[in-house]
Amino acid sequence: MVMAESTVLEDIDTGKVDRQCRYFKAKVLDDHKAEGTDQTFKQAIDEEQVIVFTDKSTSYLDIADYVELHMTEKSNETTTKETLKWVHIAISNAKRNFAGTYHKIKKKYLQLYLNEFIYKLNRRYFGDKIFDRLVIASITASGH
């Protein structure tokens, strides 16, 4: 299950609407049953008002109970390029990363590989601040 947080942006000059994506989450699920997706989804979202876009999978039927608005669209070329664009980009980049780096990934380690990929992906814009954030994290974690 891959989730992407996106913000709608509008160019004031042209009026063109686009989405910018900042943070991702990914979780390996044992199956596609609604109970697993519901649990993962509840842990992933904040208590704020949320609008969620998904494909029409039956795994996402109960998500509407936890959010302000749940929009579903049938998976097709348009959905892949527009509505769920960032989810598909993250999935394809993860596949490319794994295929280029690892020759065989065991299922029991897949979540660890995904965690590493998502960690790097979510910090892609930190640039020069990455070292400072690492120092702060290490000081905070040690309790000093």
Contacts in CASP RR format, 6 or more apart in sequence:
PFRMAT RR
TARGET T0000
AUTHOR 0000-0000-0000
METHOD contacts of the structure
MODEL  1
MVMAESTVLEDIDTGKVDRQCRYFKAKVLDDHKAEGTDQTFKQAIDEEQV
IVFTDKSTSYLDIADYVELHMTEKSNETTTKETLKWVHIAISNAKRNFAG
TYHKIKKKYLQLYLNEFIYKLNRRYFGDKIFDRLVIASITASGH
1 26 0 8 1.000
1 27 0 8 1.000
1 29 0 8 1.000
1 37 0 8 1.000
1 40 0 8 1.000
1 41 0 8 1.000
2 24 0 8 1.000
2 25 0 8 1.000
2 26 0 8 1.000
2 87 0 8 1.000
2 90 0 8 1.000
2 91 0 8 1.000
3 24 0 8 1.000
3 25 0 8 1.000
3 26 0 8 1.000
3 41 0 8 1.000
3 44 0 8 1.000
3 87 0 8 1.000
4 21 0 8 1.000
4 23 0 8 1.000
4 24 0 8 1.000
4 86 0 8 1.000
4 87 0 8 1.000
4 90 0 8 1.000
5 21 0 8 1.000
5 22 0 8 1.000
5 23 0 8 1.000
5 24 0 8 1.000
6 19 0 8 1.000
6 20 0 8 1.000
6 21 0 8 1.000
6 22 0 8 1.000
6 86 0 8 1.000
7 19 0 8 1.000
7 20 0 8 1.000
7 21 0 8 1.000
7 22 0 8 1.000
8 17 0 8 1.000
8 18 0 8 1.000
8 19 0 8 1.000
9 17 0 8 1.000
9 18 0 8 1.000
9 19 0 8 1.000
9 20 0 8 1.000
10 16 0 8 1.000
10 17 0 8 1.000
10 18 0 8 1.000
11 17 0 8 1.000
11 18 0 8 1.000
19 85 0 8 1.000
19 86 0 8 1.000
21 86 0 8 1.000
21 89 0 8 1.000
22 122 0 8 1.000
23 122 0 8 1.000
24 86 0 8 1.000
24 90 0 8 1.000
24 118 0 8 1.000
24 121 0 8 1.000
24 122 0 8 1.000
25 44 0 8 1.000
25 118 0 8 1.000
26 90 0 8 1.000
26 94 0 8 1.000
26 114 0 8 1.000
26 115 0 8 1.000
26 117 0 8 1.000
26 118 0 8 1.000
27 40 0 8 1.000
27 44 0 8 1.000
27 111 0 8 1.000
27 114 0 8 1.000
28 107 0 8 1.000
28 110 0 8 1.000
28 111 0 8 1.000
28 114 0 8 1.000
29 36 0 8 1.000
29 37 0 8 1.000
29 40 0 8 1.000
30 36 0 8 1.000
32 57 0 8 1.000
32 58 0 8 1.000
32 59 0 8 1.000
33 59 0 8 1.000
34 58 0 8 1.000
34 59 0 8 1.000
34 60 0 8 1.000
34 61 0 8 1.000
34 62 0 8 1.000
36 59 0 8 1.000
37 59 0 8 1.000
37 60 0 8 1.000
37 63 0 8 1.000
38 62 0 8 1.000
38 63 0 8 1.000
38 66 0 8 1.000
41 60 0 8 1.000
41 63 0 8 1.000
41 66 0 8 1.000
42 66 0 8 1.000
45 66 0 8 1.000
45 67 0 8 1.000
49 67 0 8 1.000
49 68 0 8 1.000
50 66 0 8 1.000
50 67 0 8 1.000
50 68 0 8 1.000
50 69 0 8 1.000
51 67 0 8 1.000
51 68 0 8 1.000
51 69 0 8 1.000
51 70 0 8 1.000
51 71 0 8 1.000
52 63 0 8 1.000
52 67 0 8 1.000
52 69 0 8 1.000
52 70 0 8 1.000
52 71 0 8 1.000
53 71 0 8 1.000
53 72 0 8 1.000
53 73 0 8 1.000
53 83 0 8 1.000
53 84 0 8 1.000
54 60 0 8 1.000
54 63 0 8 1.000
54 70 0 8 1.000
54 71 0 8 1.000
54 72 0 8 1.000
54 73 0 8 1.000
54 84 0 8 1.000
55 72 0 8 1.000
55 73 0 8 1.000
55 74 0 8 1.000
55 75 0 8 1.000
55 79 0 8 1.000
55 84 0 8 1.000
56 72 0 8 1.000
56 73 0 8 1.000
56 74 0 8 1.000
56 75 0 8 1.000
60 70 0 8 1.000
60 72 0 8 1.000
63 70 0 8 1.000
64 70 0 8 1.000
71 83 0 8 1.000
73 79 0 8 1.000
73 83 0 8 1.000
73 84 0 8 1.000
75 84 0 8 1.000
80 88 0 8 1.000
90 121 0 8 1.000
93 117 0 8 1.000
93 121 0 8 1.000
94 114 0 8 1.000
94 117 0 8 1.000
97 117 0 8 1.000
98 105 0 8 1.000
98 113 0 8 1.000
98 117 0 8 1.000
102 113 0 8 1.000
105 113 0 8 1.000
123 130 0 8 1.000
123 133 0 8 1.000
126 133 0 8 1.000
END
